[in-house]
Amino acid sequence: MKLLDTPNWFELKSIPNLISLCRLVLIPYLAYLISVDNWPLATGLAVLLGFSDFVDGWVARRFNMKTELGALLDPLIDRIFISAVLVAMLWSDVISVWILTSIIGRDFLLLVVNSIRGNELAVNVVYVGKMGTWFLFVSFALLFMNQLFTSISFAGFGSAAIVWSVIIYWLAGWHYLRDAVKR
């Protein structure tokens, strides 16, 4: 599906796509909870959103409900989730600005290259891409835990995990960029 293509609105009503849209609607509330340092509720909502990300993909594959719109929506909503969490964590002084700019910068670069090349927005997800997103989610969990449980320091683990996440995220980005240029 290209950026200006007309979506098939029937696809929007599929269960996996509705789950994705619910996730999208809750992302601003999650960012708000993080920005006001309400870590217990933010953690619960982040876990719910992460679980719903797994569920929508599982339902789509298990019940043969994959759609072209879903192939575009799911990774797009993942990017929005990641960006919103990073901005809110930066606002709360949990992460450094370089983490935010490197992750959002990679996504912006891929969007620009794909747009210039006239490529479809939905890309073929590769293992290293899934690992990059998964590592980001794990590092978010560790950073959230550091905010929740102040008597136990998860800061070292969270910091190491976020650095590895950025590296893996950029490796995946390099793969996607190379693929975009070939198309």
RODO-2510 file (C-alpha; in nm, 4 decimals, decimal comma):
residues 183
     n   res          X          Y          Z
     1     m     0,0000     0,0000     0,0000
     2     k     0,1413     0,3367    -0,0987
     3     l     0,0927     0,6546     0,1013
     4     l    -0,1830     0,7986    -0,1196
     5     d    -0,3594     0,4706    -0,1983
     6     t    -0,7206     0,4466    -0,0895
     7     p    -0,7441     0,1913     0,1919
     8     n    -0,9997    -0,0854     0,1873
     9     w    -1,2222     0,0246     0,4760
    10     f    -1,3609    -0,3253     0,5144
    11     e    -1,0115    -0,4298     0,6263
    12     l    -1,0331    -0,1725     0,9045
    13     k    -1,3102    -0,3754     1,0664
    14     s    -1,1032    -0,6916     1,1044
    15     i    -1,0372    -0,7907     1,4658
    16     p    -0,6553    -0,7548     1,4453
    17     n    -0,6873    -0,4081     1,2911
    18     l    -0,9389    -0,3013     1,5561
    19     i    -0,6960    -0,4196     1,8261
    20     s    -0,4225    -0,2137     1,6588
    21     l    -0,6471     0,0927     1,6470
    22     c    -0,7318     0,0536     2,0168
    23     r    -0,3582     0,0448     2,0851
    24     l    -0,3168     0,3646     1,8826
    25     v    -0,5927     0,5428     2,0772
    26     l    -0,4311     0,4548     2,4133
    27     i    -0,0768     0,5679     2,3232
    28     p    -0,1318     0,9384     2,4102
    29     y    -0,2658     0,8375     2,7519
    30     l     0,0443     0,6238     2,8100
    31     a     0,2689     0,9169     2,7150
    32     y     0,0753     1,1382     2,9555
    33     l     0,1125     0,8869     3,2407
    34     i     0,4878     0,8687     3,1825
    35     s     0,5234     1,2472     3,1598
    36     v     0,3514     1,2961     3,4984
    37     d     0,5591     1,0131     3,6511
    38     n     0,2620     0,7862     3,7199
    39     w     0,4793     0,4783     3,6764
    40     p     0,2418     0,2154     3,8201
    41     l    -0,0375     0,3015     3,5731
    42     a     0,2094     0,3667     3,2900
    43     t     0,3677     0,0262     3,3443
    44     g     0,0322    -0,1509     3,3482
    45     l    -0,0825     0,0250     3,0321
    46     a     0,2508    -0,0380     2,8570
    47     v     0,2229    -0,4091     2,9373
    48     l    -0,1351    -0,4117     2,8055
    49     l    -0,0307    -0,2348     2,4840
    50     g     0,2669    -0,4675     2,4379
    51     f     0,0430    -0,7701     2,4889
    52     s    -0,2144    -0,6336     2,2441
    53     d     0,0646    -0,5943     1,9870
    54     f     0,1355    -0,9661     2,0230
    55     v    -0,2346    -1,0594     2,0186
    56     d    -0,3234    -0,8703     1,7005
    57     g    -0,0448    -1,0421     1,5075
    58     w    -0,1307    -1,3827     1,6502
    59     v    -0,5007    -1,3451     1,5678
    60     a    -0,4195    -1,2272     1,2148
    61     r    -0,1936    -1,5269     1,1482
    62     r    -0,3916    -1,7918     1,3386
    63     f    -0,7301    -1,7089     1,1874
    64     n    -0,6046    -1,6028     0,8454
    65     m    -0,7099    -1,2412     0,9008
    66     k    -0,3990    -1,0755     0,7590
    67     t    -0,4778    -0,7627     0,5602
    68     e    -0,2783    -0,5158     0,3560
    69     l    -0,3952    -0,2409     0,5889
    70     g    -0,2838    -0,4429     0,8914
    71     a     0,0604    -0,4938     0,7387
    72     l     0,0869    -0,1142     0,7264
    73     l    -0,0895    -0,0312     1,0553
    74     d     0,0933    -0,2653     1,2921
    75     p     0,4502    -0,1431     1,2308
    76     l     0,3302     0,2174     1,2008
    77     i     0,1583     0,1983     1,5393
    78     d     0,4717     0,0333     1,6824
    79     r     0,6732     0,3355     1,5618
    80     i     0,4189     0,5757     1,7141
    81     f     0,4286     0,3795     2,0417
    82     i     0,8086     0,3837     2,0510
    83     s     0,8288     0,7541     1,9655
    84     a     0,5649     0,8547     2,2216
    85     v     0,7287     0,6519     2,4990
    86     l     1,0713     0,7945     2,4149
    87     v     0,9461     1,1558     2,4098
    88     a     0,7658     1,1068     2,7420
    89     m     1,0705     0,9382     2,8994
    90     l     1,2903     1,2243     2,7775
    91     w     1,0410     1,4699     2,9307
    92     s     1,0680     1,2777     3,2608
    93     d     1,4513     1,2719     3,2420
    94     v     1,4630     0,8928     3,2151
    95     i     1,6587     0,8855     2,8864
    96     s     1,9056     1,1086     2,7025
    97     v     1,8211     1,3079     2,3927
    98     w     2,0660     1,1019     2,1810
    99     i     1,8524     0,7912     2,2318
   100     l     1,5399     0,9714     2,1146
   101     t     1,7075     1,1300     1,8123
   102     s     1,8846     0,8128     1,7020
   103     i     1,5700     0,5987     1,7080
   104     i     1,3302     0,8543     1,5619
   105     g     1,6007     0,9617     1,3153
   106     r     1,6304     0,6075     1,1823
   107     d     1,2562     0,5798     1,1312
   108     f     1,2415     0,9204     0,9628
   109     l     1,5304     0,8274     0,7312
   110     l     1,3534     0,5077     0,6238
   111     l     1,0285     0,6956     0,5640
   112     v     1,2032     0,9579     0,3500
   113     v     1,3976     0,7021     0,1433
   114     n     1,0883     0,4882     0,0839
   115     s     0,8845     0,7957    -0,0116
   116     i     1,1495     0,9245    -0,2525
   117     r     1,1838     0,5822    -0,4115
   118     g     0,8048     0,5491    -0,4404
   119     n     0,8150     0,2222    -0,2484
   120     e     0,5236     0,0724    -0,0646
   121     l     0,5022     0,1849     0,2954
   122     a     0,4476    -0,1669     0,4273
   123     v     0,7848    -0,3384     0,4330
   124     n     0,8685    -0,7044     0,4680
   125     v     0,9534    -0,7411     0,8340
   126     v     1,2786    -0,9268     0,8950
   127     y     1,4035    -1,1079     1,2041
   128     v     1,6558    -0,8384     1,2978
   129     g     1,3766    -0,5799     1,2725
   130     k     1,1590    -0,7760     1,5128
   131     m     1,4584    -0,8147     1,7441
   132     g     1,5227    -0,4394     1,7368
   133     t     1,1656    -0,3612     1,8350
   134     w     1,1638    -0,6413     2,0942
   135     f     1,4875    -0,5126     2,2512
   136     l     1,3376    -0,1632     2,2698
   137     f     1,0318    -0,2998     2,4498
   138     v     1,2530    -0,4936     2,6948
   139     s     1,4675    -0,1874     2,7621
   140     f     1,1505     0,0176     2,8199
   141     a     1,0375    -0,2449     3,0718
   142     l     1,3713    -0,2255     3,2556
   143     l     1,3616     0,1541     3,2587
   144     f     1,0008     0,1468     3,3838
   145     m     1,1016    -0,0985     3,6581
   146     n     1,3807     0,1373     3,7641
   147     q     1,1186     0,4101     3,8111
   148     l     0,8774     0,1760     3,9922
   149     f     1,1170     0,0058     4,2309
   150     t     1,3508     0,2758     4,3534
   151     s     1,5046     0,0489     4,6188
   152     i     1,6378    -0,1850     4,3479
   153     s     1,8419    -0,0324     4,0689
   154     f     1,7548    -0,1482     3,7202
   155     a     1,9286     0,1587     3,5755
   156     g     2,2410    -0,0298     3,4669
   157     f     2,0389    -0,3005     3,2972
   158     g     1,8044    -0,0476     3,1399
   159     s     2,0928     0,1674     3,0154
   160     a     2,2763    -0,1311     2,8673
   161     a     1,9563    -0,2625     2,7108
   162     i     1,8681     0,0712     2,5511
   163     v     2,2183     0,1052     2,4005
   164     w     2,1947    -0,2468     2,2555
   165     s     1,8445    -0,1657     2,1353
   166     v     1,9692     0,1374     1,9452
   167     i     2,2453    -0,0710     1,7835
   168     i     2,0093    -0,3525     1,6811
   169     y     1,7457    -0,1018     1,5706
   170     w     1,9990     0,0644     1,3398
   171     l     2,1194    -0,2728     1,2067
   172     a     1,7598    -0,3493     1,1149
   173     g     1,7292    -0,0012     0,9693
   174     w     2,0366    -0,0627     0,7555
   175     h     1,8757    -0,3816     0,6225
   176     y     1,5484    -0,1999     0,5448
   177     l     1,7365     0,0925     0,3883
   178     r     1,9365    -0,1404     0,1645
   179     d     1,6136    -0,3149     0,0636
   180     a     1,4408     0,0193    -0,0057
   181     v     1,7225     0,1329    -0,2341
   182     k     1,7119    -0,1974    -0,4274
   183     r     1,3343    -0,1705    -0,4895
***
